[in-house]
Every structure is written in C-alpha cells, then in structure tokens.
Amino acid sequence: MTDTLTAPSGESAFLESVPRGFLAHDWQPATGGRTFEVRNPATKEVIATVADCSAQDALQALDAAAAAADQWALTSPRDRATVLHRITDSLIEHRERLARIITLEIGKTITEARGEVDYAAAYFRWYAEEAVRPHARSTPSPDGRSHIVTVAEPVGPCLLITPWNVPLAMAARKAAAALAAGCTAVLKPAALTPLSSLVLGELAREAGAPAGVLNVIASSDAAAVSTALLADPRLRKLSFTGSTPVGRLLLQQSGARVLRTSMELGGNAPFLVFDDADLDLAVREAMIAKMRLGGQSCVAANRFLVQEGIADAFATALAERMAAIRVGPPDREDTELGPLADHRAVDKVRHLVEDAVAHGAVVIGKADIPDGPGHYAAPTVLDHVPADAAIMHEEVFGPVAAIHRFSTEAEAIAVANNTEHGLASYVMTSHIDRARRVAARLQAGMVAINRGLVSEVAAPFGGVKQSGLGREGGPEGLHEYQQLKYLSMPGFNT
C-alpha cells in the first residue's frame, strides 16, 4: 500500500500499512494537508493520524464515483461477483491484521474483532453470490395485448455512512450490496473508527475493483461532508447507520432531492422472558443479546421484561454471570469486555444507572473494572427498574441490564411497544403458540425467539417506527440499491 501512516512501537505491525489519505480514484491527502487523530479507547493514546476530508474532498470522491458509475453498471454480474469474491478472500487472508486494527481503534476484544472480520467477509461472499441471481420478471399482461418485462438497474452513485461500533462489518454490509447491484459508492466511516474502512478500500482496489468504484473518506466534520454530498445531483442514494436524531436530519436533507434512502437507526430492544421459559437458556441468550459488543449495539437487549414467576431466579442468575465478566485490555485473549468507545459513552452509562437507582431500582450484580486510563464501564444488573426510569426509554449502549417485572402477557407487550423505536425484540418462551402470538404483536422489524442473536447475512436487517427505513442483508439488501424499470413490449399474439 502507498502513503501509509506510522504508529507507536508495538502497534506498527498492524497499523503501518493503513492508508492515511482518502481514496478518490487514488489515495491522496486532504485539502491543506489536514489530519485528525485516532485514539485507542483502552489507553487514550493516539494510534494514528488520517486525512481530515473537507466538503471539497468529499465532492472529489463523488467525482470519481460518478465517473466510474456507467462502466461499473455495465459490468456483467459475473465480473462484479468475481471482484467481491476476491475481496472476501482478501478479508480472510488479512483476518488477524484487521482484527488487531479493530481492537486498537474501538476497544473490541480480539476474539470479537476476529468475529467481525468473519462477518464482513460473509457479506462480501453473500453478495458475490446474490449478484448473479435474477431479480426481474417477464409475463404477459392480463388481456394478452402486451408483455410486461421488469429490469432491475443500479440506482447510481451512493453515499454510505457507517457507525463506529461495528466499523468493518457495517462498511461491508453496505459496500458489498452496492457493488453487487452495480452501484459505485463513497464510503464515510465514523471519525472514531476510520482505520478498518481505509484498509477495506485498499483491499478492494487490490482485489480488482476499478478506480472510482469504492471511494473512502474520513472526516472530523461529518455534517459539512454529508451536506455537500446530499446536495449534489449526481448522488442518487444514501445509506446511513447511526442515531435516530442524525437520521431525521439526513432524511430532511435527502428529501430536498428525493434521494433513495436506507436508514438503520436507534433501538430500544426489549428482551421478554415468560414464566415458561427455560431458565438456563434464557440467561445464556440474555448474555449474548446484552453483551455482544459490550452492549454498544442498536440491537443489544436494552430492557429485560421478566414475568414475576421466573423473575427472582432469572435476576439472580443473570447478576452472577454479569458480575463474573472479565473486563480488561481488549488485546488479551482471556478478556471478555474491553473499554467503551469514549468518555461520553461511560458518562451516559453512569447517568442511566444513577437515574434508575434514584427511581427505586436496585443494583444486584456488578463486575470489577481495571484501574488505568481506559474508558471502562462495569457490567451491571439492575432489578426492579420502574417504567419511568430513563433507562427504560433511552438506548444504554453499554453493559447494563435493566430488569422490569411484569405479570401478564398483555402488560409485557404494552411495555415492550412503549417506545419510539422498533428495531429488534427478543422472546423467551417454551410455548410456540405464545412465541408466534407475541411476535405478531411486537412492533419491531426483527424478533428473535429463544435466541439472543438476530443478525444474519442472509436475513433482512432493519426496523419500524423511528428505527429506520429499508433493509440491509439478504436479497432485500440488494434491492435497496436497485431501481425497477418496466418495459411494455408487444404481446405474443399481436
């Protein structure tokens, strides 16, 4: 790779080959040579400086995407699939290096970071296979006087804005679908975690993605960059993963030009445990739903709604498990939870716990955290959390499980739906009829039944209400980057 950054000793093996510029047809420095720092949340130390792109730089990246758009759209599905397969192979080949970069830039445990690289590779593999599957139809009209033909075409140059919590896999989920559909893209990662996306851009080039097909920009001024791009008539699609307030603003800006949008926004996932649930299974899956990414996930279980008959046993068991979590440096193989993203995340967790206790909740389990400079928050279980506590209405985005007790199924559903969000929900019950009945009444785009993991590359990921619009993953994710054209042809009998 060219034009790379240097890193502190001990980390250079994983960071020295990360491009420090931005990719717009080729790697180049930002206007005026501006850079910003990337810090390790486990140590608060600067690990890299990267190009700090301005609106001018962003438009240059769009120049490259627009210039490449027609040729990439005309590239055969098989040739596009070949490029995506090569990216898949490259991600697998560079698994350890990418995992170390993710751990350094966001503090994810090395075990979980390796899983994220695998997840990213799976998206490129899935969309390599999906690219060659037909998504059109041909049928005679009902009166036989014409023939209806539909053609799925790429929507055009796209802006892909990704979050900091799953930096590589979310970039993969968007970029793989866009490229498979025949779209070119400008990828803008979060300023907290730009490094893995910059590497992805280089790996895509090495895999044969033509210049301008995937462009990568990082910026400390996301608002200026996105505003400039959304106002440009060459941009035809926005895919955003992030908070609901920012999503609302981007939708307003996109509305001025009637842009195609996909919005994967905030969540407030309820985890419903009924009396008939298998206790051991419920606790095990609760740990997965709560502690994946340290709770820093839009689909993390936020509110544990537990029926009174099983509540004491569930609360005790969950508290024991949470209190035993090994919190520490994320690069150690035995660490189960690393730091949170930054001091703001830690402050929010602390505030929500204190508010819940002030409203009558009780802390029944809490893990130890290491001394030192990192942004660590203690895994905590709160019991008897009242409905008016802030934690019942705000995303925690941290390792806190809030238990609220209920008596009837109807009450549980009412509490679960009492939120502006509707992304993921979890249901634990031994009765399939209850599972189906409750799932049908939950206002959520995804419902996991007797499991704590809802994400799957072949499944549509997305929510309802103010958790967003559109879907990512599965064949539905490809359709988000395509527009349908109808051809009216002469009928066979005319």
Secondary structure, DSSP 8 states (H G I E B T S, - for coil): --SB----TTTHHHHTTSB-SEESSSEE--GGG-EEEEE-TTT--EEEEEE---HHHHHHHHHHHHHHHHHHHHS-HHHHHHHHHHHHHHHHHTHHHHHHHHHHHH---HHHHHHHHHHHHHHHHHHHHHTTS----EEE-TTSSEEEEEEEEE---EEEE--SSSHHHHHHHHHHHHHHHT--EEEE--TTS-HHHHHHHHHHHHTT--TTSEEE---S-HHHHHHHHHT-TT--EEEEES-HHHHHHHHHHHHTTT-EEEEE----EEEEE-TTS-HHHHHHHHHHHHHGGGG-STTSEEEEEEEHHHHHHHHHHHHHHHHT--BS-TTSTT-SB---SSHHHHHHHHHHHHHHHHTT-EEEEE----SSSS-----EEEES--TTSGGGTS---SSEEEEEEESSHHHHHHHHH-SSEESEEEEE-S-HHHHHHHHHHS--SEEEES-S----TTS-B--EETTEES-BSHHHHHHTTEEEEEEEEE-TT-
